[in-house]
Amino acid sequence: MLDRNKVKQFWDARAKTYESLAFESIANLEQNEKNLHLKINHESEKVFSWLGDVRGKKILDLGAGVGQWAFRFIEKGAKSVKAIEFSEELANVGEVEANKRGVQNLQFIVSPAEEFDTDEKFDIVLCSGLCVYLNDDQFLTLVRKFPKLINPGGLLLMREGMAIADRHEINNKFSEHLQSDYSATYRTRDQYLKPLLINGLELVKDENMFEEGHILNKYKETRLHLFLIRNKTNA
Ligand SMILES: C[S@@+](CC[C@H](N)C(=O)[O-])C[C@H]1O[C@@H](n2cnc3c(N)ncnc32)[C@H](O)[C@@H]1O
């Protein structure tokens, strides 16, 4: 089980890397410049080809970090992005950056994603790199909210670390790459999908982000995985 306070401390500390690391590195944790560009280009191309035209869409970004995906949605013409982030420090960095870029349709809300409540519905809900930091009770609380948050016909895109064979947990282990203790839980595909496919949500498709043999598949136990899910409920 992950220690929630340690997870939060890790993310608060990442905010201090603003302006010393590349903006995109703060939350996605890739600190090698060449790999970072490779990652951003490959991932953006894949994610936006799966989502199609996002112009005019209302987006909810859960566990948004400093808003690196939020800014991409806005560049691509999204109507608005609500970015939910539990680290006030990271949300502040995102707000400073939004001001710098003159972006007005991005709102940061400081809250644990699993406790965020609203009557508003969204065309696209993005859950990127969040669930690996949630314990099972938090994960289940979050996924039970999805049907209510997504417009009929709307989409949920999950981009998460996934265990290849058995659930894989890193508990407060020192990472050389990050020079910090690190914790994360990697669920299997089934452990993601079983609780997700509830109350009218259906799987459209899912796939690993990087093909086998790709340089960015760094760990033998895990893969970055994309799940595209639709709310098939009628309006
Ligand atoms: C790997 S980063 C991903 C950031 C962004 N979604 C992206 O893909 O670049 C994980 C983010 O989730 C946030 N986070 C972790 N647990 C959270 C929770 N319970 N509620 C909201 N945010 C959380 C962290 O602070 C961090 O910003």
Ligand as a Chemical Component Dictionary entry (heavy atoms), coordinates in Angstrom:
data_LIG
# 
_chem_comp.id                   LIG 
_chem_comp.type                 NON-POLYMER 
_chem_comp.pdbx_formal_charge   0 
_chem_comp.three_letter_code    LIG 
# 
loop_
_chem_comp_atom.comp_id 
_chem_comp_atom.atom_id 
_chem_comp_atom.alt_atom_id 
_chem_comp_atom.type_symbol 
_chem_comp_atom.charge 
_chem_comp_atom.model_Cartn_x 
_chem_comp_atom.model_Cartn_y 
_chem_comp_atom.model_Cartn_z 
_chem_comp_atom.pdbx_ordinal 
LIG C1  C1  C 0  2.877  11.368 -13.605 1  
LIG S1  S1  S 1  2.144  12.874 -13.169 2  
LIG C2  C2  C 0  1.063  13.086 -14.558 3  
LIG C3  C3  C 0  0.723  14.515 -14.816 4  
LIG C4  C4  C 0  -0.092 14.724 -16.087 5  
LIG N1  N1  N 0  -1.374 14.117 -16.013 6  
LIG C5  C5  C 0  0.679  14.174 -17.265 7  
LIG O1  O1  O 0  0.280  13.157 -17.798 8  
LIG O2  O2  O -1 1.681  14.772 -17.596 9  
LIG C6  C6  C 0  0.998  12.436 -11.877 10 
LIG C7  C7  C 0  0.224  13.607 -11.333 11 
LIG O3  O3  O 0  -0.858 13.148 -10.523 12 
LIG C8  C8  C 0  -0.927 13.974 -9.367  13 
LIG N2  N2  N 0  -1.644 13.212 -8.335  14 
LIG C9  C9  C 0  -1.226 12.113 -7.674  15 
LIG N3  N3  N 0  -2.208 11.673 -6.849  16 
LIG C10 C10 C 0  -3.251 12.513 -7.014  17 
LIG C11 C11 C 0  -4.565 12.569 -6.482  18 
LIG N4  N4  N 0  -4.994 11.689 -5.584  19 
LIG N5  N5  N 0  -5.394 13.550 -6.915  20 
LIG C12 C12 C 0  -4.969 14.464 -7.818  21 
LIG N6  N6  N 0  -3.735 14.476 -8.344  22 
LIG C13 C13 C 0  -2.891 13.497 -7.964  23 
LIG C14 C14 C 0  0.513  14.301 -9.038  24 
LIG O4  O4  O 0  0.625  15.417 -8.215  25 
LIG C15 C15 C 0  1.066  14.520 -10.455 26 
LIG O5  O5  O 0  0.873  15.836 -10.858 27 
# 
loop_
_chem_comp_bond.comp_id 
_chem_comp_bond.atom_id_1 
_chem_comp_bond.atom_id_2 
_chem_comp_bond.value_order 
_chem_comp_bond.pdbx_ordinal 
LIG C1  S1  SING 1  
LIG S1  C2  SING 2  
LIG S1  C6  SING 3  
LIG C2  C3  SING 4  
LIG C3  C4  SING 5  
LIG C4  N1  SING 6  
LIG C4  C5  SING 7  
LIG C5  O1  DOUB 8  
LIG C5  O2  SING 9  
LIG C6  C7  SING 10 
LIG C7  O3  SING 11 
LIG C7  C15 SING 12 
LIG O3  C8  SING 13 
LIG C8  N2  SING 14 
LIG C8  C14 SING 15 
LIG N2  C9  SING 16 
LIG N2  C13 SING 17 
LIG C9  N3  DOUB 18 
LIG N3  C10 SING 19 
LIG C10 C11 SING 20 
LIG C10 C13 DOUB 21 
LIG C11 N4  SING 22 
LIG C11 N5  DOUB 23 
LIG N5  C12 SING 24 
LIG C12 N6  DOUB 25 
LIG N6  C13 SING 26 
LIG C14 O4  SING 27 
LIG C14 C15 SING 28 
LIG C15 O5  SING 29 
# 
